[in-house]
Amino acid sequence: MAPRIERRPRGWSLTSRLIVALSIGSFFVAIVLGFLGADRDNQHMAVVQAGAEQAAATSMAERAAPLLDRSDVMRLSVLASVVRDQLGGRAIVLDRNGRVLIDSALVLGDRKLSLLAGTAPFQRVSKIGNGQSMRESLAPVRFGGEIIGEIRLQCEPREFSASFDLTWFGLVLLSCLSLVATAAMLGHYWSARVRGATDALIRLAAGEVAGVSPEGSEGELQDLGSAMRELEKGMQDGLQRVGDSYVVMALSVVDGLEKRRLVAPGHGDRTACLAGRIGERLQLLDADRNELDIACRLVDLGKASVRAALLQKQGALTPVEQNSLDHHPVHAADQLECVPALRRVAKILRHQLERYDGRGTPDGLRGDRLPLGSRILAIASGFDLLVSCAEEVPLDCHEALQQLEKAKGEVFDPWLVELFVEEIQRDPPVSNDREVMIVPSGSLPWRTVDGEDDDDDLNADVQSELEVMLDDFPFEDQA
């Protein structure tokens, strides 16, 4: 199977950014509408004030009609004073000829003015100098259906100081936040389904099983889920056929190496059998056991990239030759990684020569950083080589198990070695089923490391100590 795709977090999700953006936008909209609401209130109050002045002028004209008809100047003066005190302005009463009878400001005296109200009351605003304005309300005085005079009320327009409407601001902000909450729920609903579809597509691209579920999908998402299931089925069938064909081809390469006596005959099959017993003891999943079985059967695949003369050489290998031979797992991994369904198998093969103490190749992984499949493969392969290959006579099961126990903690996982020893002692493999291969210098199937070389390198000691310390942290990623 293909490896799981690791996606790094990219900050806030789209839904979170949408909520923040809409909330900030709602706040600014509420502020703007709060100022606009205050201005609207000021205009409304100005209109109300002007209407009150006009109504006062009309009411005064009705009350002044009988008084003006009788030329009752005393009572007209009282009426004008009352209106002036109520509105804080100036009241002027004209008779039918336009002569000023009453002026609450005592400015015009007996001056004669033109009657402007006509048949209907109205208002006008005029400039009086120094940038100031004056609003004048005019109303005709009727008595017996005849116009006998005119009432004029002059008031300075008031400036209202309300600059922000908190009520309007709160109402708009609450409404906008309600819309934001609705948008957040809808965004989360759709984002979860789009994210699920995206993850499924990514897993499909990596060769994994997407596992798209039709439940909970509606409309377009349901159609997308159906299309993805069809795509998954087709891709999985194609990838499975490619993977199976590639495994068959790789097994034929290994079979060719065995027939030419370049590797131990039957080594992969026996290793797969031994590793399968460990996997069954560990209760591994079927998919993991299948990948481990394929990796064991292809354990010698990388040696096809090594010169045949090097595999057949008698005597000890030079450091350069040993280094070339130690890189055969890398060659095998490179050949299998091109097939998505075999990438996990490639990872197991790549680390088969790693050591539990971190002194192996090619990446120097140590401890639980080593893939579990690689640790199982190393034990099973090492045991089979001990009982199948030697300079003269291969070891028996008991001696081979002793060699594994000596190397546990350094080369092999000690816990897995103990499980393997218990399993072999319980049911030893039949020795007649294996073909013995006599190889030169084949005492141990794993390369030993001289520990004295590390004592001269202070940097290596420091790095080793740091690595041990890092392994103790629970959040450290496991390979």
Secondary structure, DSSP 8 states (H G I E B T S, - for coil): ----------SS-HHHHHHHHHHHHHHHHHHHHHHHHHHHHHHHHHHHHHHHHHHHHHHHHHHHHHHHHTT-HHHHHHHHHHHHHHHTSEEEEEETT-BEEEETTS-STT-B-----TTS-EEEEEEEETTEEEEEEEEEEEETTEEEEEEEEEE----------HHHHHHHHHHHHHHHHHHHHHHHHHHHHHHHHHHHHHHHHTT-------TT--THHHHHHHHHHHHHHHHHHHHHHHHHHHHHHHHHHHHHHHHTTSS-TTHHHHHHHHHHHHHHHHT--HHHHHHHHHHHHTTTGGGGGS-HHHHT--S---HHHHHHHHTHHHHHHHHHTTSGGGHHHHHHHHTTT--TTS--SSS---GGGS-HHHHHHHHHHHHHHHHHEESSS---HHHHHHHHHHHBTTTB-HHHHHHHHHHHHHS---GGGS--EE-TT-S-SS----THHHHT-HHHHHHHHHHHHHHT-TTS---
